[in-house]
Amino acid sequence: MPKRDRQPEHWGSLVPHNSMHGRRPVPLSSRTVVIGKEGDVRAPSNPHLSRHHIRLEREGDGNVYATHLSVLNSTWLNGKRLEHDRRTLVEPCAGNAPYSLSGEAPDAPLLFVSVPNAASARAACEERKLNGWGGWALR
């Protein structure tokens, strides 16, 4: 009997905070996913997003780690700035409730590029300091 190609296991989704790109969740199935202008997950209109900005890695035990890859721009996880090239465990955070998306868990981990949270991103867009910010809830 011929072998069937197994579809990769779907282990999570990134839900965009930016309505410019819709709110359709991006399924995550690869063990390693890169977010960036040239990554697996893209937000091309964000000038603050590097070509390879953030790497998400899912370990065999189910834990997910984020690594900030950009030298020029920042990455924020749950309101804390990530250090360059240092793996950080992605965990739920009760402090995310004011920034959570409708229909998503209030403690869902939040990733943002160049700003610490959704409120800062909205304010920066209104002040035209950012054009096309990138932020995602991880579910």
C-alpha positions in Angstrom: 0.0 0.0 0.0 1.5 3.4 -0.9 2.4 5.8 1.9 0.4 9.0 2.1 2.1 12.2 2.8 1.2 13.2 6.4 0.0 16.7 6.8 2.0 18.6 9.5 0.3 18.9 12.8 -1.4 22.2 13.3 -0.2 23.4 16.8 -1.4 27.0 16.9 -2.3 30.2 15.1 -1.2 33.8 14.9 -4.2 36.2 14.9 -3.3 39.6 13.4 -4.2 42.7 15.4 -3.9 44.8 12.4 -7.2 45.1 10.5 -5.3 46.4 7.4 -4.4 42.8 6.8 -7.7 41.2 8.0 -8.1 39.1 11.0 -7.8 35.7 9.4 -5.7 33.5 11.7 -2.4 32.2 10.2 -2.1 28.5 11.0 1.2 27.3 12.5 2.3 23.8 11.6 6.0 23.9 11.1 8.3 23.4 14.1 9.9 26.7 13.2 8.1 29.8 11.9 9.8 33.1 11.0 7.8 36.3 11.0 9.1 39.0 8.7 8.9 40.7 5.3 10.5 37.6 3.8 9.4 35.1 6.5 6.8 32.4 6.6 4.3 34.9 8.1 4.5 38.4 6.4 3.2 41.9 7.1 4.8 43.6 4.1 3.4 47.1 4.7 5.1 47.4 8.1 8.3 49.5 7.7 9.4 48.4 11.1 9.3 44.7 10.3 12.6 43.3 9.3 13.1 40.6 6.6 13.5 38.0 9.3 12.2 39.6 12.5 10.9 36.9 14.9 11.4 33.2 15.0 8.8 31.0 16.8 9.9 27.4 17.7 7.7 24.7 19.0 9.5 22.1 21.1 8.5 18.4 21.4 7.1 19.1 24.9 4.7 21.6 23.4 6.5 24.7 24.7 6.9 27.6 22.2 9.8 30.0 22.2 10.2 33.4 20.5 13.6 34.7 19.4 14.0 38.3 18.3 16.2 38.2 15.1 16.2 41.9 14.0 19.2 44.1 14.7 17.5 47.3 13.8 13.9 47.0 15.1 12.4 45.7 18.4 10.0 42.9 19.3 7.7 42.9 22.3 6.2 39.8 23.9 3.5 40.4 26.5 4.6 44.0 26.9 8.3 43.2 27.5 11.0 43.9 25.0 12.8 40.8 23.8 16.6 40.7 23.7 18.3 40.1 20.4 19.0 36.4 19.6 17.7 35.1 23.0 15.0 32.4 23.2 12.1 33.4 25.4 9.3 31.1 26.5 6.0 32.2 25.1 3.4 32.1 27.9 -0.1 33.4 28.6 -0.1 36.7 30.4 -3.0 38.0 32.5 -1.8 41.6 31.9 -2.7 41.3 28.2 -6.5 41.5 28.9 -6.7 45.3 28.0 -5.1 44.6 24.7 -6.7 41.3 23.7 -8.8 40.9 20.6 -12.5 40.2 20.9 -13.1 36.5 20.8 -9.6 35.6 21.9 -8.4 34.5 25.3 -7.7 37.6 27.5 -4.4 36.1 28.5 -3.3 35.1 25.0 0.4 35.8 24.4 0.9 39.0 22.3 3.7 39.7 19.9 4.3 43.3 18.6 6.9 44.9 16.3 8.4 48.2 17.4 5.6 49.0 20.0 4.9 47.3 23.3 1.1 46.7 22.9 -2.0 47.3 20.8 -2.8 50.7 22.5 0.6 52.0 21.6 0.3 50.7 18.1 -3.1 52.3 17.5 -1.8 55.6 18.9 1.3 55.5 16.7 -0.9 54.8 13.6 -3.2 57.7 14.5 -0.2 60.0 14.9 1.2 58.6 11.6 4.4 57.5 13.3 3.7 54.0 12.1 2.1 52.9 8.9 1.0 49.2 9.0 2.1 48.0 12.4 2.3 44.3 13.1 0.9 42.6 16.1 -0.4 39.1 16.7 -2.1 37.1 19.4 -0.8 33.5 19.6 -3.5 30.8 20.2 
